[in-house]
Amino acid sequence: MNLTRLTLVGPLAFSVIFAGCADDKNAVDQAASAGDGENPYIVPFSSPDYLRKHARYLEEEMFQIGDTPVWDYNTPNRGFGNVIMIEGDDGLIIIDTTTATEHAAVAERAFREVSDKPVKAVIYTHHHVDHISGAGAFIDSADAESGQVKVIAAENFLRELEDENQVTAPIMGIRALYMYGQLLDPVTDGRDYHISCCGYTLGTELGSYIAPNHFVDGSEEMTIAGIRMELFQTGGESASHLAVWLPDYQVMLTGDEIQGPNYPNLHSLRGTKPRDAIKWVTAIDRMRAYDAKHLVPSHGQPLDGQAEIQDMLTVYRDAIQFTHDQSLRLINKGYTPDDLANAISLPESMDRDPWTREMYGTVKHNVREFYVAYISWWNGDPAELDPLPRLEKARRLVELMGGRDRVFAEAEKAFTAGDDQWAAELTAYLVRLDREDMQSRYLKAAALRRIGYATANTNWRGFYLTSARELEGSVVPGDLLLQLQKKRFNPSQLETGQLLSLLRVRVDAEAAEGRNVSVAYELTDTGEVYTLQLRNSILDIQATTEAEADVTLRLDRPLLDQLFLGDISYEDAIDQELLEIEGSKLKLRSFALAFDRDPGHPYLSLR
């Protein structure tokens, strides 16, 4: 019996991949990597002065916050994000844990120079991976499971973790690598690069996220290790956000409601659910009301002094409200997303280095999000309700402009004249029509690279420069998916329901058409039961066992994790008597065949 091999990938890795992916993937990847030669369009390296100066805010260093028992390690291991320690009478509290265990471990060793007390609690300010992925450097998962150590998060943390981090992990993971410049060469195109909000590197090892065991609904006062804290939900930068107030020391721990030393990402180009600007402003206003003496964000350096803190919080929230309110003013006048991007800019009176410098967020990309969030993806012109497919539009436009060679000549002329944006837009049509047109790919890459070198905003710079590499063939997103699967996905970190839910978004509608199958999973070690019902090309997952299930699978949770990782196939697990199957194996095969076998071709520029 040859059962299709199921392999699932998760939060920072990726979806459902089956052995023997679609044949066309190889053809596309070969086209993507066709550029074995060097790009003939040489673009000398450059970087803006302020980009280099701004890096001082992300220097790796540890701060004691005044004379309080609070310590803040800024970008440990030149990683991504801070780790904060509070020393109590008989234990420690850790707030946020960076993107990787390797980064968190550096902070842990530094904290041990201050105190050898045990960790009593870990607090996640929100669900983003740069705050939750290094918990294992500080505590053991067994201590969290037993309740010996509290792991604290907002009441909606798990839902937001699943909705934002997991179901879109494949494309968001790729876009994050581009945006954060992780595929650039630090000696050549990645020189002078840093992630302006947060640090330098995401990390290469498997993370050690540990699930929360205590949830804050609204607000809660608690005392841990003699440290009095008020935790309250804020929900601005992310829906699951918490802030922490230490009344005895007048310290405000903001998480990402202060999103590092720069103007914030009201929308993240890596991909994100819509961010509520008004909740964000309200969150900061609530923090202002405490009149803190010390402010400790989870990215960048801390801030001291009530007057300075009040000034910074005020201008920071005003920049967010300004962007939001001016967008709505012009939307009501009929402005489209592109119109907004070209019409709105921060006033000079709001300039505060670094807090309103557009190094991470930009007004141009933030205002477009407001249009989508409040109005629609559609700009109102019926001609754009159901436009021509991109490929067909490119074919007609190139023909209209005199053919491929004429368009290329105009693009090359624009590049020579320094009109890089126009050169990139013209060559985009040619690349879309023929992915193996290396002449057009090289020219588009050179145009993007020159724009990127002139760009200080690190998100935009990362996308420009990495997309240039993609066009030249040295970055192949399909290969990155597989690498991330091996390095980043640990199914044991997810609850069983979260793990199984990843299957929902990998149902192939055409392959599933006409299939009606129910498969029950009974986990013999945890006592959990789930029934997965495939019908109408959707997967309905219920935490029950259906008496009339077509197939019942009995297995332990570690085996389920191995199946998701692809370390073992269903067929081998059955043969080795690790997996007990009751019911129709043909039905199980039918179920397996309903899922998408192709990891996709998530190119950003080569399309």
BARO-918519 format. One line per field, with one value per residue (C-alpha): x, y, z; residue in one letter. Coordinates in Angstrom, 2 decimals. Example, Ala and Ser with C-alpha at 12.3 -4.5 7.8 and 13.67 -1.06 7.14 Angstrom:
east <- [12.30|13.67]
north <- [-4.50|-1.06]
up <- [7.80|7.14]
resn <- [A|S]
This chain:
east <- [0.00|1.72|0.36|1.29|3.91|2.66|5.17|4.04|5.99|4.98|5.50|8.74|9.07|6.31|2.97|2.35|4.90|4.59|7.30|7.60|6.57|5.03|7.34|6.91|8.68|11.99|11.52|10.74|13.65|16.00|14.80|15.31|18.90|19.78|22.07|25.41|27.36|27.96|25.62|27.15|25.51|27.91|26.47|29.06|28.17|26.92|24.90|23.33|25.18|22.20|21.91|25.42|24.84|21.54|23.24|24.46|20.97|21.27|24.71|24.95|25.07|23.39|21.82|20.79|17.69|18.64|19.12|16.23|16.53|15.68|18.28|17.87|20.11|20.00|20.34|22.22|24.58|23.89|20.56|17.03|15.28|16.02|15.75|14.77|15.42|13.86|15.61|13.25|13.77|14.05|13.92|14.03|11.39|12.30|10.45|10.69|13.21|14.31|14.12|16.50|17.82|21.38|20.67|18.75|21.57|23.97|21.60|21.14|24.90|25.15|22.27|24.00|26.83|24.25|22.24|22.14|18.51|16.09|13.71|10.21|8.36|8.63|6.40|5.69|4.65|3.05|3.05|5.62|8.47|11.15|9.68|8.95|11.59|14.34|12.40|14.20|17.44|15.90|13.47|12.68|9.41|8.58|8.64|6.18|3.93|3.86|3.18|6.40|7.37|4.75|4.76|2.50|0.77|-2.41|-5.66|-5.73|-2.07|-2.56|-5.26|-3.10|-0.05|-1.95|-3.69|-0.66|2.49|1.47|-1.10|0.87|4.27|5.53|5.19|5.71|8.91|10.30|9.32|10.87|14.22|14.13|12.95|15.48|18.40|19.23|20.28|22.71|26.50|27.87|31.04|29.36|25.72|24.95|27.65|26.37|23.06|21.11|17.44|16.60|14.01|15.62|19.18|21.03|20.36|17.33|19.42|20.10|19.13|15.76|13.85|12.74|9.30|7.44|3.67|2.09|0.33|-1.12|-3.22|-4.02|-7.54|-7.74|-5.40|-4.02|-1.93|0.45|3.51|6.26|9.48|8.46|8.13|4.79|3.56|0.55|0.08|-2.45|-3.52|-2.84|-3.41|-1.80|1.31|-0.19|-3.59|-2.06|0.04|0.73|2.55|4.07|4.19|6.45|4.92|7.67|10.30|8.19|9.40|7.21|7.99|6.39|7.04|6.62|4.11|7.34|8.70|12.36|14.29|12.33|8.97|6.87|5.57|1.85|1.86|4.67|5.84|6.81|3.09|0.76|-2.86|-4.08|-2.76|-5.21|-3.66|-6.25|-5.65|-1.94|-2.41|-4.68|-2.06|0.61|-1.77|-2.34|1.41|1.76|-0.66|1.73|4.38|7.21|10.76|12.14|10.88|12.12|11.04|11.68|13.78|16.53|17.86|15.92|14.95|15.22|13.67|10.00|10.14|12.08|9.83|6.68|8.02|8.97|5.68|3.74|5.50|5.50|1.74|1.19|3.09|0.83|-2.34|-1.17|-0.59|-3.96|-6.03|-4.53|-5.08|-8.77|-9.10|-7.81|-9.58|-12.82|-11.81|-11.44|-7.68|-6.52|-3.70|-1.07|-2.47|-2.15|1.45|2.40|0.39|1.20|4.47|5.35|5.69|9.11|7.81|7.41|11.04|12.62|15.80|15.39|11.75|10.07|12.76|11.42|13.99|11.54|8.05|7.43|4.46|4.27|3.62|1.68|-1.01|-1.82|-2.77|-5.36|-7.10|-7.38|-8.37|-11.10|-12.31|-11.26|-8.49|-10.35|-9.88|-13.39|-12.72|-14.79|-12.08|-9.95|-12.56|-11.61|-8.43|-6.56|-4.26|-0.79|0.85|-1.71|-1.47|2.33|2.06|-0.31|1.63|4.96|3.38|1.82|5.19|6.88|7.99|10.60|13.71|12.15|11.04|14.43|16.20|14.01|14.66|18.41|18.21|16.33|18.92|21.77|20.00|19.59|15.82|16.01|12.36|11.23|13.91|12.70|9.07|9.76|11.94|9.33|7.07|9.82|10.74|7.08|6.85|10.07|11.74|14.78|15.40|18.63|19.41|16.19|16.69|20.19|18.98|16.07|18.42|20.84|18.04|16.73|20.25|20.96|17.65|18.46|21.92|20.40|17.71|18.12|14.88|16.11|12.93|12.89|16.65|16.37|13.68|15.47|18.84|17.57|15.23|18.24|19.88|16.72|16.75|20.41|19.70|21.62|18.42|15.81|12.78|11.76|15.09|14.68|11.36|13.04|15.93|13.57|11.57|14.66|15.97|12.92|9.95|9.47|5.97|6.40|6.13|2.54|-0.61|-2.13|-5.07|-2.72|-0.61|-3.52|-5.01|-2.08|-3.69|-6.73|-4.89|-3.24|-6.39|-6.15|-9.68|-9.43|-7.81|-10.34|-13.38|-15.85|-13.91|-15.80|-13.60|-13.40|-10.22|-10.04|-6.76|-6.59|-3.43|-2.70|-0.34|-2.21|-5.77|-6.59|-8.98|-9.61|-11.73|-10.75|-13.68|-12.88|-15.95|-16.76|-13.01|-12.58|-11.20|-13.31|-11.36|-13.22|-11.82|-14.01|-14.01|-16.70|-18.27|-18.69|-15.18|-13.94|-10.48|-9.22|-5.51|-4.08|-0.64|1.29|2.08|5.84|4.94|2.51|5.37|7.61|4.92|4.62|8.38|8.56|10.98|8.72|5.92|2.46|3.22|6.42|4.73|2.03|4.58|6.59|3.39|3.88|0.60|-2.59|-5.12|-8.76|-10.88|-10.20|-6.65|-8.10|-10.02|-6.82|-5.09|-8.00|-7.69|-3.95|-4.39|-6.63|-3.70|-1.50|1.73|3.54|5.33|4.95|7.22|7.11|9.22|8.88|10.52|10.90|7.23]
north <- [0.00|3.21|6.00|9.54|10.90|13.89|16.51|19.61|22.73|25.45|28.91|30.22|27.32|26.15|24.47|21.00|19.54|16.10|13.87|14.31|17.93|19.02|18.72|22.35|23.49|22.15|23.98|27.24|26.90|26.15|29.31|31.25|30.12|30.44|33.41|31.69|34.68|38.08|40.97|43.21|46.28|47.20|49.25|50.55|50.05|53.01|53.67|56.83|58.53|58.30|54.54|54.14|56.60|55.01|51.69|53.13|52.60|48.85|48.30|45.16|46.25|45.64|48.41|48.53|50.71|53.44|51.93|49.48|45.67|45.82|44.92|45.36|43.51|45.30|42.93|40.07|38.27|41.01|39.29|40.59|42.03|42.64|40.48|42.12|40.72|41.79|40.52|39.82|38.62|34.95|34.76|36.37|37.50|37.44|39.63|38.68|36.21|37.26|35.29|32.48|30.39|31.24|34.94|34.38|32.21|35.16|37.26|34.41|34.16|37.91|37.88|35.13|37.55|39.66|36.96|33.21|33.16|30.85|32.14|32.34|33.70|34.54|37.24|37.48|41.02|39.61|36.71|37.85|35.37|37.87|37.89|34.21|32.07|31.90|30.94|27.61|29.41|30.47|27.76|24.11|23.31|20.74|23.45|25.49|22.49|21.72|25.36|25.69|28.58|30.99|31.79|34.81|36.22|37.99|36.02|36.13|35.18|31.63|32.67|35.46|33.20|30.76|33.35|35.50|33.45|30.01|29.94|32.39|31.14|30.14|33.49|35.57|33.69|34.37|38.03|38.39|37.08|39.66|42.54|41.89|41.56|38.06|36.86|39.68|39.30|41.33|42.01|43.28|44.34|43.77|46.12|48.78|46.93|46.63|46.10|49.58|48.59|45.59|44.48|42.37|38.64|36.42|33.41|30.07|27.52|26.03|28.27|27.23|28.77|27.49|27.86|30.20|28.77|32.00|34.46|38.11|39.19|42.99|43.74|41.97|42.90|40.25|39.86|37.44|37.08|40.15|42.29|44.07|44.34|45.59|43.88|45.30|44.53|47.25|45.67|48.28|46.98|43.52|42.37|40.22|42.98|43.45|46.23|45.88|48.59|48.30|50.72|50.45|51.55|53.64|51.55|51.07|48.04|48.85|45.78|46.88|49.64|51.61|49.76|50.58|53.74|54.78|55.71|52.55|49.99|50.64|47.97|45.44|44.69|41.16|40.53|41.11|41.37|44.97|46.95|49.17|52.63|54.02|51.18|51.87|55.55|54.66|52.22|54.91|57.37|54.85|54.56|58.35|58.49|56.58|59.32|56.79|57.63|54.82|53.50|50.13|49.08|45.55|46.94|49.52|51.45|52.43|55.99|57.81|61.00|61.86|64.93|63.20|60.15|62.26|64.18|61.01|59.22|62.28|62.77|59.02|58.68|61.94|60.58|57.52|59.59|62.09|59.31|57.77|60.95|62.51|59.25|59.27|62.96|62.32|58.98|60.84|63.19|60.25|59.63|56.13|54.23|55.53|59.04|58.86|57.68|60.67|63.24|62.65|63.28|63.93|67.65|68.99|69.93|66.23|65.35|63.59|61.66|58.68|58.20|59.62|58.91|56.65|53.92|51.05|52.22|54.73|56.99|55.74|52.13|52.79|54.94|52.29|49.92|52.38|52.43|48.64|48.48|51.12|50.97|48.08|46.54|48.13|51.82|52.35|52.28|49.47|49.03|47.60|45.31|42.39|43.45|41.46|38.79|40.21|38.08|39.02|42.70|42.56|40.85|43.48|46.44|45.20|44.63|48.09|49.66|48.10|44.71|43.29|44.89|48.35|48.14|46.85|49.67|52.23|50.55|50.58|54.23|55.04|53.18|55.03|58.31|57.35|56.81|53.51|53.21|53.47|51.02|48.54|48.94|48.47|45.40|43.91|43.43|41.68|39.38|38.51|37.44|35.43|34.37|33.20|36.64|37.15|40.46|41.93|40.26|41.71|45.19|45.06|43.75|46.62|49.18|47.74|47.54|51.19|52.22|50.01|51.46|54.94|53.87|54.33|52.63|49.17|47.30|48.80|48.39|44.71|44.10|46.02|44.35|40.81|41.00|41.95|38.72|36.78|38.16|37.25|33.71|33.57|33.59|30.93|31.15|27.52|26.41|28.78|27.14|23.78|25.25|27.04|23.87|22.08|24.95|26.60|24.27|22.40|20.91|19.97|23.69|23.79|22.52|19.60|21.66|24.34|21.74|20.04|23.38|23.95|21.38|23.59|26.05|23.34|21.68|21.69|22.60|20.77|17.65|17.59|18.02|15.19|13.70|13.25|11.62|11.79|10.86|10.63|11.13|9.58|10.51|7.66|9.57|12.87|11.56|14.18|13.32|15.19|14.46|15.95|16.06|16.69|17.91|20.54|21.10|22.37|20.69|20.92|20.11|19.25|18.24|15.11|11.57|10.91|7.48|7.06|8.19|6.49|6.06|6.19|6.68|5.87|7.25|9.23|12.91|12.48|10.31|12.95|15.46|13.12|12.73|16.50|16.87|14.14|12.11|9.12|8.38|7.14|3.93|3.28|4.13|1.55|-1.07|-0.53|-0.82|2.67|3.80|1.80|2.27|1.26|1.60|2.00|2.57|3.58|6.34|7.49|7.63|9.59|12.01|12.47|13.13|16.12|18.27|20.55|18.75|21.77|24.18|26.86|29.39|32.43|34.72|38.40|39.94|37.05|36.96]
up <- [0.00|-1.13|1.07|0.07|2.43|4.40|5.46|7.27|8.08|10.49|12.08|10.58|8.24|6.05|5.14|3.66|1.26|-0.28|-1.64|-5.38|-5.91|-9.16|-12.16|-13.18|-9.97|-11.30|-14.59|-12.86|-10.44|-13.32|-15.06|-11.84|-11.42|-15.09|-14.49|-14.06|-15.38|-13.85|-14.29|-16.98|-15.42|-12.65|-9.79|-7.29|-3.65|-1.64|1.49|2.93|5.79|8.13|7.60|9.00|11.84|12.83|13.60|16.92|18.36|17.84|19.35|21.43|25.05|28.38|30.45|34.06|34.18|36.64|40.10|39.58|39.39|35.67|33.05|29.31|26.85|23.50|20.49|22.20|19.83|17.28|16.87|16.51|19.55|23.21|26.31|29.60|33.09|36.38|39.50|42.38|45.96|45.14|41.37|37.96|35.47|31.76|29.29|25.59|24.24|20.68|17.43|18.32|21.17|20.14|20.73|23.96|25.31|25.07|27.16|29.64|30.22|30.70|33.19|35.14|35.78|37.63|39.41|39.82|40.99|39.20|36.56|38.02|35.00|31.31|29.85|26.13|25.23|22.05|19.61|17.03|16.65|17.65|21.17|21.80|20.11|22.74|25.88|26.11|26.93|30.26|31.33|30.74|28.99|31.66|34.33|32.27|31.69|35.43|36.31|38.30|35.99|34.72|31.01|30.64|27.56|26.51|26.37|22.56|22.16|20.84|18.36|16.97|16.86|14.68|12.51|11.75|12.32|11.11|8.32|6.16|7.25|3.77|2.04|5.17|5.90|2.43|2.54|5.99|4.73|1.95|4.13|6.87|4.45|5.66|2.19|1.48|1.58|4.53|2.55|-0.63|-1.01|2.69|3.94|6.39|6.61|9.84|10.66|11.87|14.46|15.90|15.18|12.65|12.28|12.79|13.80|12.18|14.81|15.73|18.13|21.60|22.01|25.07|25.15|27.72|30.76|32.16|30.18|30.93|30.01|30.01|32.88|35.90|38.90|40.12|42.32|41.30|43.29|45.27|42.11|41.82|38.25|36.38|33.02|30.60|27.06|24.51|21.09|18.85|17.09|17.39|18.56|21.33|22.84|26.54|28.36|31.84|34.52|37.58|40.10|42.70|40.18|37.76|34.83|31.76|29.58|26.23|24.09|20.48|21.09|20.79|17.80|18.14|17.27|14.18|12.70|13.06|10.63|10.75|8.09|7.66|4.14|5.16|5.62|8.55|9.50|9.55|12.51|14.34|14.46|16.85|19.33|18.95|19.77|22.69|24.00|24.02|25.67|28.43|28.92|28.99|31.88|34.14|33.84|33.86|34.91|32.78|29.44|28.16|24.64|23.44|20.58|20.85|23.80|26.95|27.71|31.05|32.43|32.69|30.47|27.70|27.86|27.68|24.68|22.85|23.57|22.47|19.16|18.48|18.96|17.07|14.07|14.06|14.41|11.78|9.25|10.02|10.10|7.00|5.12|6.06|5.15|1.64|1.22|1.77|-1.05|-3.42|-3.20|-4.15|-2.39|-4.83|-4.53|-0.75|-0.96|-3.06|-1.10|2.58|4.42|8.04|8.88|9.83|13.28|14.02|13.30|16.32|15.74|15.74|16.74|13.63|11.07|8.31|8.77|9.39|8.53|5.78|5.24|1.64|2.53|5.74|4.11|1.52|4.34|5.66|2.29|2.30|5.98|5.77|2.17|-0.06|-2.12|-5.06|-5.90|-7.24|-10.99|-12.58|-15.23|-12.40|-10.88|-13.11|-14.92|-17.51|-16.06|-15.44|-18.12|-20.78|-19.88|-20.19|-23.60|-24.96|-23.58|-24.92|-28.32|-28.20|-27.32|-30.35|-29.09|-26.73|-28.23|-28.36|-24.74|-23.64|-25.45|-23.68|-20.34|-20.92|-21.95|-18.73|-16.65|-18.30|-17.54|-13.88|-14.17|-12.31|-11.34|-14.96|-16.05|-13.41|-14.41|-18.12|-17.64|-15.29|-18.31|-20.25|-17.36|-16.89|-20.51|-20.50|-17.25|-19.20|-20.68|-18.73|-20.40|-19.02|-15.66|-15.31|-16.22|-13.80|-11.09|-11.67|-11.50|-8.24|-6.79|-7.52|-5.95|-2.97|-2.42|-2.28|0.21|3.97|4.99|5.85|4.90|1.42|1.09|1.97|-0.64|-3.39|-2.91|-2.32|-5.29|-7.41|-6.28|-7.11|-10.65|-11.07|-9.86|-6.59|-4.49|-5.29|-2.99|-3.53|-2.11|0.81|1.73|2.16|4.14|6.48|6.97|8.24|10.36|11.79|12.22|15.50|15.68|19.35|20.16|18.89|20.50|18.61|17.37|16.03|14.31|12.58|11.59|9.25|6.97|6.36|4.16|2.09|0.77|-3.03|-4.14|-7.46|-6.02|-3.16|-5.42|-4.81|-1.89|1.36|3.99|7.76|9.58|13.37|15.22|18.69|20.60|22.95|25.26|25.68|25.41|22.74|19.94|16.70|13.68|10.34|7.92|4.26|2.39|-0.23|-0.70|2.87|5.98|9.13|12.30|15.49|18.89|19.03|17.73|15.16|15.62|11.87|10.89|7.74|9.24|12.82|13.48|16.91|17.63|20.20|19.88|19.17|16.17|14.92|15.11|13.13|10.48|10.16|9.86|7.22|9.34|8.79|6.34|7.23|5.33|7.31|10.60|9.85|8.73|11.94|14.02|15.41|13.95|14.38|11.62|11.81|8.74|5.05|3.87|0.51|2.25|3.99|0.63|-0.82|2.09|1.55|-2.17|-1.43|-0.27|-2.33|-3.22|-4.61|-2.24|-4.89|-6.54|-4.24|-6.40|-5.64|-8.73|-11.14|-12.05]
resn <- [M|N|L|T|R|L|T|L|V|G|P|L|A|F|S|V|I|F|A|G|C|A|D|D|K|N|A|V|D|Q|A|A|S|A|G|D|G|E|N|P|Y|I|V|P|F|S|S|P|D|Y|L|R|K|H|A|R|Y|L|E|E|E|M|F|Q|I|G|D|T|P|V|W|D|Y|N|T|P|N|R|G|F|G|N|V|I|M|I|E|G|D|D|G|L|I|I|I|D|T|T|T|A|T|E|H|A|A|V|A|E|R|A|F|R|E|V|S|D|K|P|V|K|A|V|I|Y|T|H|H|H|V|D|H|I|S|G|A|G|A|F|I|D|S|A|D|A|E|S|G|Q|V|K|V|I|A|A|E|N|F|L|R|E|L|E|D|E|N|Q|V|T|A|P|I|M|G|I|R|A|L|Y|M|Y|G|Q|L|L|D|P|V|T|D|G|R|D|Y|H|I|S|C|C|G|Y|T|L|G|T|E|L|G|S|Y|I|A|P|N|H|F|V|D|G|S|E|E|M|T|I|A|G|I|R|M|E|L|F|Q|T|G|G|E|S|A|S|H|L|A|V|W|L|P|D|Y|Q|V|M|L|T|G|D|E|I|Q|G|P|N|Y|P|N|L|H|S|L|R|G|T|K|P|R|D|A|I|K|W|V|T|A|I|D|R|M|R|A|Y|D|A|K|H|L|V|P|S|H|G|Q|P|L|D|G|Q|A|E|I|Q|D|M|L|T|V|Y|R|D|A|I|Q|F|T|H|D|Q|S|L|R|L|I|N|K|G|Y|T|P|D|D|L|A|N|A|I|S|L|P|E|S|M|D|R|D|P|W|T|R|E|M|Y|G|T|V|K|H|N|V|R|E|F|Y|V|A|Y|I|S|W|W|N|G|D|P|A|E|L|D|P|L|P|R|L|E|K|A|R|R|L|V|E|L|M|G|G|R|D|R|V|F|A|E|A|E|K|A|F|T|A|G|D|D|Q|W|A|A|E|L|T|A|Y|L|V|R|L|D|R|E|D|M|Q|S|R|Y|L|K|A|A|A|L|R|R|I|G|Y|A|T|A|N|T|N|W|R|G|F|Y|L|T|S|A|R|E|L|E|G|S|V|V|P|G|D|L|L|L|Q|L|Q|K|K|R|F|N|P|S|Q|L|E|T|G|Q|L|L|S|L|L|R|V|R|V|D|A|E|A|A|E|G|R|N|V|S|V|A|Y|E|L|T|D|T|G|E|V|Y|T|L|Q|L|R|N|S|I|L|D|I|Q|A|T|T|E|A|E|A|D|V|T|L|R|L|D|R|P|L|L|D|Q|L|F|L|G|D|I|S|Y|E|D|A|I|D|Q|E|L|L|E|I|E|G|S|K|L|K|L|R|S|F|A|L|A|F|D|R|D|P|G|H|P|Y|L|S|L|R]
